[in-house]
């Protein structure tokens, strides 16, 4: 049974046509067929896709939040699919890469915003905030917000930290700089709408099995616990090794595993 007043917030990256990854990391790229299947599962469960931005002031038990990080060009297709399903989503983009190969253009973002999609900040550059000085962190938050608001004529008040990495009490910094909330990579469900400034998300990867997706949408308790333990183990590995070493080790392990 779904817990009352909890929202499942999904985190996507690229959503690509079969065999066309382009510049997207294949591990994070979901296929269009997978995406449509997932939208179908949500509709079958009597739920609808929605943006975090629309749910912040007005929680809806019948909503599943869809978020997308990195501004991959394929997100324009995903936005249309969400629109066709009668919903919307949040698109967290890096302002430094807008219009560069593999990424959404300003024009595409303008169209998406006009169609009711929520366009939000993933920083100016894709830099891990816990590697930066407090001044640099503020720059990432301010510059991206100002650019998006100025060029798209929209309000930007959600932030997703690149790689989910953030310094301690980061949500307070974000709120001070005009953001309403942070969509992190912490695993869990979104409880306590309105008060929660650090919104957990569940990453949908290329190899996310349909059964697992269904358990997340159903908000299965033991599945959530398992995912949280896994995330805690990964996070402590990052803390112990530091970001650069952790990335090196992860790449090495993936190579060993033949991926
Ligand atoms: Zn990212």
Boltz pocket constraint, residues with backbone or C-beta under 6 A from the ligand:
constraints:
  - pocket:
      binder: B
      contacts: [[A, 69], [A, 70], [A, 122], [A, 126], [A, 161], [A, 162], [A, 163]]
      max_distance: 6.0
